[in-house]
Each structure stands twice: as C-alpha cells, then as structure tokens.
Amino acid sequence: MSSRLFELSATELLGRYRARTLSPVDVVKAVLGRIDQWEPQIRATYGLDAQAALAGAAASEQRWARGEPLGDLDGVPITLKENIATRGTPKPLGSAATELAPAPVDAPAAARVREAGAVIVTKTTMPDFGFLGAAPSSFHPLTRNPWNTAHNTGGSSSGAGAAAAAGYGPLHLGTDIGGSVRIPASFCGVFGLKPSHGRVPCEPPAPARVIGPMTRTVADAALLMKVVSRPDARDYLSLPPQDIAWQQLERDVRGLRIGLWTEAAVQGWKVDAEVLAAVQAAARVFEAAGAIVEPLADWTTDEMRLGLAQFFTMRCRVDLAAMPPERAALAARYIHAAAEKAADWTPEETFRAFTRMQAMHEATVAATLAHDFVLAPVSPVLPFAAEAINSGGEFALRDSHFTVPFNQSGQPAASIRCGHSAAGLPIGLQIIGRRFDDLGVLQLAHFYEQARGPQAAWPEPR
C-alpha cells in the first residue's frame, strides 16, 4: 500500500474503495499525518477534529464493505473554509472580533458533502471577514504558502489554497467574492473554480459571493461540483437545478474564439513580466491546438474600481458599528483602516458606488460576449510577503484587477497553474466562460491540464 495516500485524487480513492483495495480509515490517517507534518509551518487549519474524522472514515469503511456507499464522495477527505458553517463548530470569519458560538446547522455546501459521505477533516483559515486577497488574520495564526513559507497564500480562501498544495487530502471548498478562490489557487499552484453566481447554494446568499472547489486536478473539481451544486432552498439567489454532465471533460478547442486580456488601463503599473510571459505561453498552447486567440482590451474604469472599493470599505464600517465597541476593537487594523476611509462618505456617494458596481457588471458581459472564453492572469503579481495585506505600492486594487469583474458579472472563472517564477513561485492562468457555462470552463481547464506538459513537483515539508 502506498505510504502517500494523502496525495491520491478523489477519483482514484473512489475507484480503490469500490475495488475494496483501500480503506477510508487508512486514507484519513494518512491525511492527518500529513497535516501533522505541515501544520507547524503553514498553519492552514481551524477546528480540526481528528477523532470525528476517523469516526466518519470508519463508518464509510463499513458502508463500502457492505457495498452500500452513501453517495458520490463516500470516504473522501475534504476541508471547508471556516465561513462555510458546519454544525457544532463556531464560525469566527477569521476575526477576533467575532463572538464564537457553535453553528446550529450545516450550510448548504457542508450539508451536500456530508450527505454524499465525504469525511470533513478540518476547516481552513481566512483573513478578517474575508476582506483581503491575502492571509493575515486577527484570529488565526498567519497562514503561509507551502511553496515558500516566506510568501503569502493569497486570500481570502488562504487556508484552503495552502491545504490543497500541501496535500491535506484531495478536496477543498473556498468562497469567492472578488478573487478569493482564484487568487489563493494561483499563489498556491492548485486548481480553483469560481462557479457562475448561484450555481452552488450559499448561506447567507449575497450578490457576487460564490462557493467553489480547490483541488489538485480538474476532474476532482468537477466531481465536487456535481455534489455541491445540488439545490438548497435557503439560497434564494441560487440558479434552478440543472442536470449538468460535470464529468464529461473532453473537448476539442479547434475553432473556439478566445480573448486574451493581459493589459490594465491603469497608468503606472503593468502585469509582472514573469506572470505575463507564463500567461502568454499558455495562450499559445490553445492557439497551437486550433483556437483563435485575440487580444482583448481592458474595459474596466477607475470609476468602477472606486465604486467597489467604496462599497466594501463601507461594509467594514457598518459591520464594526453593529458590534459592541470592546469586540469591534479586536478586529484587524486593516478592517478599522477601511472603516475610517468610509467615515466621510455621504449616502449619495455610497449609492453611486453601488451603481458603479452595476456598470462593471454590464461592461464585463458586453466586453466578453463576442468570445467563447477569455484567458487572463489571475493575479498581476507573484505571491508577496506572508505578513503583507497586499502587494504594496499605491495601486491597492491591482491585486484583484483581473478577478473581481467576473464576480460582478456572475461568470464562471477558474485558475490553473501555468508555470513558475524563476524563484519557484506558482503562476495561475485564469479561464473565464460565459455565464452558466461552468462545464465549458472545466473542459478548457482539463484540455490545458493535459496539454501544458510536466509541472513542478508539489512542495514537501522542510
């Protein structure tokens, strides 16, 4: 039996469970051992309950022995970002300001994976209220990137990205409202999918917010989407249930019209040279296979980006104001700094911020509609210092420049590793589809996964 069961894909695990050549108990023990190896260095977990995970694995082992698996993920280890509620576990939202109380019920995604028999091994970390595309939190120890622990994981699904890269089992769920699945997927070199808005039921539902898989393979993400996209009435913004052939991933890319968006219409900064070179090389892979790749000009404006900044910093102010002062004081300094920026804004300015977000939605759909798919960087920068809250400089919004428009438009978008910097840090290619074409994005990612050639080996604990 392999001594590295923690690195088997979900599809491999299920095949071996079915053939009775592998026990879920052995797999979960291997994952827990891997967590013990890595966790002192990367601190990606929250609420780990080894006894509960082993009990879940033992129950799965018995079901497989009877030939009665519970569902599509029976016995497969999974981690969930800590803002996806699991009954009995407090949900701190990454912040020391949150009053801790056990969640009374599973959120929709947690309920679906539990019904499918997955073994929830641990929750994963996030920054305060998911506000950052970076890892620092006032509640969790600093989460670090397994590829180089001096560097950031990105955020806000920071722990999920680190866990996937480190081998904490095959399946991980994050959330994304501006890049929070895709940025850590890029920084940590894993695959991450931001589904179409409403495809995966959320609780509480919110405009632009989605839940998506973070995995080492596209096939595992497709398998997880099959489960978590099942309906839940608690999300009144969710899409109608749809019978999607999630695991039909083969696709011929010949003749597809693909836009390539690599430039930002912002004076003073450009995409990092190593990021740009990796994304352009990935585009040539599609072109060599017969796709029509065309440059796509930046359609976003300073006003749109300012609207987003004003809206989310005002959210910080409102959230802090709703707390008792002694609790609010415990939130991270970056939350207070955002709230202070919003202090002088009038109601009219806040309303205009909302309309600018709507303008970004409209412009993004219009700009991308002529193309079957769009390719772009995920982040315009390489992973920055672990302690930092962004990549620095005067352009604070650049880190999410290429991701946030697709939250506003509701379009599916994925990050897949397309190379490494000279220093060995991963670089992510973003693949964007038309709204509702989640399967198409997975299919293009699967094509690229097969065509891109050998990748650097996954990092190992030092």
Secondary structure, DSSP 4 states (H G I P E B T S, - for coil): --S-GGGS-HHHHHHHHHTTS--HHHHHHHHHHHHHHHHHHH--EES--HHHHHHHHHHHHHHHHHT---STTTT-EEEEETTS--TTSB--TT-TTSPP-B-SS--HHHHHHHHTT-EEEEEE--SGGG--SS---SSSPPP--TT-TTB---SSSHHHHHHHHHTS-SEEEEEESSSTTHHHHHHHT-EEEEPPTTSS--SS--TT-EEEEEESSHHHHHHHHHHHTS--TT-TTPPPP----TT------TT-EEEE------TT----HHHHHHHHHHHHHHHHTT-EEEE------HHHHHHHHHHHHHHHHHHHHTS-HHHHTTS-HHHHHHHHHGGG--HHHHHHHHHHHHHHHHHHHHHHTTSSEEEEES-SS---BTT-SSS-SS-TTGGGTTTHHHHHHT--EEEEEEEE-TTS-EEEEEEEESTT-HHHHHHHHHHHHHHS---PPPP---
